[in-house]
Amino acid sequence: MLRWLLALLVVIALAVVGAYTAAGRGTPPLLTINKPDKVVGQTGSVDVTAEAPNARFTALSIAFEQNGKTAPLFTLDERTTGGPDVTQIERNQLHISRGINRQSIPNLRSGPARIVVTATRPSFLNLVQLTATTSKDFQVRLDPPRLAVVSTHHYVNHGGSEMVVYKATPPDVISGVRVGDIEYLGYPAPVTGADPSLKVAFFALLYDQPLNTPIAAFARDEAGNQAKTSFVDNVFEKPFKKSRIPLDDGFIGRVVPEILEHSSQLKMTAPSSGRGRDLVPAFLKINGDLRKINADEILALAAKSSATRFWSGPFVQLGNSQVEASFADHRTYLYDGKEVDQQVHLGFDLAVTSHVAVVAANAGAVVHAGWLGIYGNCAIIDHGLGVQSLYGHLSSFEVKVGDTVTRGETIGRSGMTGLAGGDHLHFTMLVAGRMVNPVEWWDPHWIADRVERKLGEAR
């Protein structure tokens, strides 16, 4: 009998040891620090997910470490002042968030810091406690970037361009010029031996922006800290023309089917009748919706602008050309004597003779050479620093994407592809992908004063 009792005790002891061992091999809590990211500014946050069976923890803490000091942000049994937001997002998960600022951390300073999260959960049968710890290093930035405008005499024409030279530090900040809600990013100044903090930004007051639109240089770091400063001396209103464009069946019948054939974005085909009147709805779709789609495509190409300045001197206008339409011409379209549409023409229509050689307005790299909606066969040349030029309605190309060109080099032949009533070149300048008046870029005095003078003074 005693033997059986001893055997039973041994079995029970082994079972207890086995259970304890198994419990000790259980999975500790799973901890994830979702925030902060690499940098925290004056207002940041900690975002932690802690996972355990039934979200049951015996201890859970979040601490902020910096300069050898520790500040508690959260404990399971004691909520700190202005306590965190704690929610159970799933049966097994707790989500904890807490602000990082001088209110929650009075000794918060700029520099390296760390978040440390520790959690403990009971094992099976509460035999042991399973603990996990994780941490994340990041930078605290409490001071805004430094920003100073270096250039002088900044005058902006409505629909036109301007350039500013400025300094922005530290080196990794995003900077440029903000015009209303549009940002024009800066580039390293093309000045030999310049300090890395020296930047240039081309920007524009678009034809459809009010004259009193706020314009300011800005610098913004990863933490969201910002600096800005106004610098524009004056803004000048410029008159824009108005014209009335009668549409005839011959024009509509020629352009609409071809454009629709190339424009799958519109998801429509030309009526089988081919009659002008039946094509009017498609023309309106092209003139409105496709025009906007093309503007977005052109804007996307701005991302391909080089940080290198390829161009120098004034841009050249198509030689011996006659101006048939100018920039920001407000057009009213008529069919059968009735108004059917209104659009704004954002370029110059330049005509010489049929299939005349079209040349690059300045040196650069070809970033587009193909069909582009209302512009038909279209080439876009990147000149660097966010400046590009567009050549529409071409009949043929003599360049391809990736080619480098010099000022005056032939890139194609004029034509009447796309939304063109006759053989001509549609030409416009682009700043950060937005269409601006080319007249300034053709003007040697404007280039000398608004660009070369400012770069020279920054040397």
Backbone hydrogen bonds, N-H to C=O, Kabsch-Sander energy under -0.5 kcal/mol:
donor,donor_aa,acceptor,acceptor_aa,energy
5,L,1,M,-2.1
6,L,2,L,-2.6
7,A,3,R,-2.3
8,L,4,W,-2.2
9,L,5,L,-2.2
10,V,6,L,-2.3
11,V,7,A,-2.3
12,I,8,L,-2.6
13,A,9,L,-2.8
14,L,10,V,-2.8
15,A,11,V,-2.5
16,V,12,I,-2.6
17,V,13,A,-2.8
18,G,14,L,-2.9
19,A,15,A,-2.9
20,Y,16,V,-2.9
21,T,17,V,-2.9
22,A,18,G,-2.9
23,A,19,A,-2.6
24,G,20,Y,-2.3
25,R,21,T,-1.1
26,G,23,A,-1.8
30,L,51,E,-2.3
31,L,29,P,-0.6
32,T,49,T,-2.4
34,N,32,T,-0.9
34,N,47,D,-2.2
35,K,47,D,-1.6
40,V,139,Q,-2.6
44,G,100,I,-2.2
46,V,98,R,-3.5
47,D,35,K,-2.0
48,V,96,I,-3.0
49,T,32,T,-2.7
50,A,94,L,-2.5
51,E,30,L,-2.5
52,A,92,N,-2.4
55,A,52,A,-2.8
56,R,53,P,-1.5
57,F,55,A,-0.7
58,T,120,T,-2.6
59,A,120,T,-1.6
61,S,118,T,-2.8
62,I,74,F,-2.5
63,A,116,V,-2.6
64,F,71,A,-2.9
65,E,114,R,-3.2
66,Q,69,K,-2.4
69,K,66,Q,-2.0
71,A,64,F,-2.9
73,L,62,I,-3.1
74,F,62,I,-1.7
75,T,78,E,-0.7
76,L,60,L,-1.4
83,G,80,T,-0.8
85,D,97,S,-2.1
86,V,84,P,-0.7
87,T,95,H,-2.4
89,I,87,T,-0.8
89,I,93,Q,-0.6
90,E,93,Q,-1.0
93,Q,90,E,-1.0
94,L,50,A,-2.8
95,H,87,T,-3.4
96,I,48,V,-2.8
97,S,85,D,-1.9
98,R,46,V,-2.1
100,I,44,G,-2.4
101,N,99,G,-0.6
105,I,101,N,-2.6
108,L,105,I,-2.0
111,G,140,V,-2.4
113,A,138,F,-2.5
114,R,65,E,-2.2
115,I,136,K,-2.3
116,V,63,A,-2.6
117,V,134,T,-3.1
118,T,61,S,-2.3
119,A,132,A,-2.5
120,T,59,A,-3.1
121,R,130,L,-2.5
123,S,128,V,-2.6
126,N,123,S,-2.3
127,L,124,F,-1.3
130,L,121,R,-3.1
131,T,129,Q,-0.5
132,A,119,A,-2.5
134,T,117,V,-2.4
136,K,115,I,-2.0
138,F,113,A,-2.2
139,Q,38,K,-2.5
140,V,111,G,-2.7
141,R,40,V,-3.4
141,R,139,Q,-0.5
142,L,140,V,-0.5
146,R,169,T,-2.6
148,A,167,K,-2.2
150,V,165,V,-2.5
151,S,165,V,-1.9
155,Y,153,H,-0.6
156,V,234,N,-2.4
158,H,236,F,-2.8
159,G,205,L,-3.0
160,G,157,N,-3.1
162,E,203,F,-1.8
164,V,201,A,-1.8
166,Y,199,K,-2.2
167,K,148,A,-2.9
168,A,197,S,-2.0
169,T,146,R,-2.1
173,V,170,P,-1.7
174,I,220,R,-3.0
176,G,218,F,-1.9
177,V,184,Y,-2.6
178,R,216,A,-3.2
179,V,177,V,-0.6
179,V,182,I,-2.9
180,G,178,R,-0.6
180,G,214,P,-2.6
182,I,179,V,-2.0
184,Y,177,V,-3.3
185,L,183,E,-0.6
186,G,175,S,-2.9
187,Y,200,V,-2.8
189,A,198,L,-2.3
191,V,189,A,-2.5
194,A,191,V,-2.0
198,L,195,D,-2.4
199,K,166,Y,-3.5
200,V,187,Y,-2.6
201,A,164,V,-2.0
203,F,162,E,-2.4
205,L,160,G,-1.6
206,L,204,A,-0.7
209,Q,206,L,-2.1
213,T,210,P,-1.7
216,A,178,R,-1.9
217,A,229,T,-2.6
218,F,176,G,-2.3
219,A,227,A,-2.2
220,R,174,I,-3.1
221,D,225,N,-2.1
224,G,221,D,-1.9
227,A,219,A,-2.2
229,T,217,A,-2.1
233,D,154,H,-2.4
234,N,154,H,-1.3
236,F,156,V,-2.9
243,S,330,H,-2.6
245,I,332,T,-3.2
247,L,334,L,-3.4
252,I,248,D,-2.2
253,G,249,D,-2.7
254,R,250,G,-1.4
255,V,251,F,-2.5
256,V,252,I,-2.1
258,E,254,R,-0.6
259,I,255,V,-2.3
260,L,256,V,-2.6
261,E,257,P,-1.9
262,H,258,E,-1.1
262,H,259,I,-0.7
263,S,259,I,-0.6
263,S,260,L,-0.9
264,S,262,H,-0.6
266,L,263,S,-1.3
267,K,264,S,-1.0
274,G,271,P,-1.0
279,L,275,R,-1.1
279,L,276,G,-0.7
280,V,276,G,-0.7
280,V,277,R,-0.8
283,F,279,L,-2.4
284,L,280,V,-2.5
285,K,281,P,-1.8
286,I,282,A,-2.4
287,N,283,F,-3.2
288,G,284,L,-1.7
289,D,285,K,-0.8
290,L,285,K,-2.0
291,R,286,I,-1.0
292,K,288,G,-1.8
293,I,289,D,-2.3
294,N,290,L,-2.9
295,A,291,R,-1.9
296,D,292,K,-1.9
297,E,293,I,-1.9
298,I,294,N,-2.5
299,L,295,A,-2.2
300,A,296,D,-2.1
301,L,297,E,-1.2
302,A,298,I,-0.6
302,A,299,L,-1.1
303,A,300,A,-1.3
304,K,301,L,-1.8
305,S,302,A,-1.9
310,F,308,T,-0.8
310,F,383,H,-2.2
311,W,383,H,-1.0
315,F,441,W,-3.0
316,V,361,A,-1.7
321,S,318,L,-1.3
322,Q,351,A,-3.1
324,E,322,Q,-0.7
324,E,349,D,-3.2
325,A,349,D,-1.0
328,A,345,H,-1.5
329,D,326,S,-1.0
329,D,345,H,-1.3
330,H,241,K,-3.0
330,H,328,A,-0.5
331,R,329,D,-0.7
331,R,343,Q,-3.1
332,T,243,S,-2.4
333,Y,331,R,-0.5
333,Y,341,D,-2.8
334,L,245,I,-2.6
335,Y,338,K,-2.8
336,D,247,L,-0.5
338,K,335,Y,-1.9
340,V,333,Y,-2.9
341,D,333,Y,-1.2
343,Q,331,R,-2.0
345,H,329,D,-2.7
346,L,344,V,-0.7
347,G,345,H,-0.9
348,F,427,F,-3.2
349,D,325,A,-2.3
350,L,348,F,-0.7
350,L,425,L,-3.1
351,A,322,Q,-2.3
356,V,353,T,-1.2
358,V,412,G,-2.9
360,A,409,E,-2.6
364,G,405,V,-2.0
365,A,382,D,-2.5
366,V,403,D,-3.0
367,V,380,I,-2.6
368,H,380,I,-1.4
370,G,378,C,-2.1
372,L,376,G,-2.5
375,Y,372,L,-2.3
376,G,373,G,-2.0
377,N,394,L,-0.6
378,C,370,G,-3.0
378,C,376,G,-0.5
379,A,391,Y,-2.3
380,I,368,H,-2.3
381,I,389,S,-2.5
382,D,365,A,-3.5
383,H,381,I,-0.5
383,H,387,V,-2.9
384,G,387,V,-0.7
385,L,306,S,-3.3
387,V,384,G,-1.5
388,Q,430,L,-2.5
389,S,381,I,-2.1
390,L,428,T,-2.8
391,Y,379,A,-2.7
392,G,426,H,-3.1
393,H,375,Y,-3.5
394,L,377,N,-2.5
395,S,413,R,-2.8
396,S,413,R,-1.0
398,E,411,I,-3.0
399,V,411,I,-0.7
402,G,366,V,-2.8
403,D,400,K,-2.2
405,V,364,G,-2.8
408,G,360,A,-2.8
409,E,406,T,-2.1
411,I,358,V,-3.1
412,G,358,V,-1.2
413,R,396,S,-1.8
414,S,356,V,-2.5
415,G,424,H,-1.0
417,T,393,H,-0.7
419,L,374,I,-3.0
420,A,418,G,-1.6
424,H,415,G,-2.4
425,L,350,L,-3.1
426,H,392,G,-1.5
426,H,424,H,-0.5
427,F,348,F,-2.9
427,F,425,L,-0.7
428,T,390,L,-1.5
429,M,436,V,-1.1
430,L,388,Q,-3.2
431,V,434,R,-2.6
432,A,386,G,-2.8
434,R,431,V,-1.5
436,V,429,M,-2.6
437,N,159,G,-2.4
440,E,437,N,-0.6
441,W,437,N,-0.5
442,W,438,P,-1.5
443,D,439,V,-0.7
443,D,440,E,-1.0
447,I,443,D,-2.1
448,A,444,P,-2.3
449,D,445,H,-2.4
450,R,446,W,-3.0
451,V,447,I,-1.4
452,E,447,I,-2.2
453,R,448,A,-2.3
455,L,451,V,-2.3
456,G,452,E,-2.6
457,E,453,R,-2.4
458,A,454,K,-0.9
459,R,456,G,-1.1
